[in-house]
Amino acid sequence: MTYFRKFTSFPLWRDKFLRGVNIFSLLVLASLYVITRVKLGNVGHLLIIHFDSFRGIDSLGTPLQARGFLFLGILFFVLQCALTPPLYRRYRLGAYLESFFTAVCLSLLLAGLLVIITVNQL
């Protein structure tokens, strides 16, 4: 019982704003995983990673490099979960800003992955 109380008193679950932002971040991570699994699961060829409208294709990459978006998202979320409790106790606005910017970065990673998948569907 004490472990459950300790877990639920964690600032990520006690505060409504942090709980909502973290649930949104987890949903974005889950969608990153599902999209990566479904769309890039059996791709064996090179992918267009960056395309410049003036010069054409700038860089090609393997599907493993495109799956790096998922690793980067997990890294952002783990860092945010590790840094939020000390910030929450010391400077609550810092915890809010960090959580919000983590959610924004995860949304940008999702958008980047969707663009890579859309460009490579020929």
Secondary structure as UniProt FT lines:
FT   HELIX           2..8
FT   HELIX           11..14
FT   HELIX           16..39
FT   TURN            41..42
FT   STRAND          47..52
FT   TURN            53..55
FT   STRAND          56..61
FT   HELIX           63..66
FT   HELIX           68..90
FT   HELIX           92..119
//
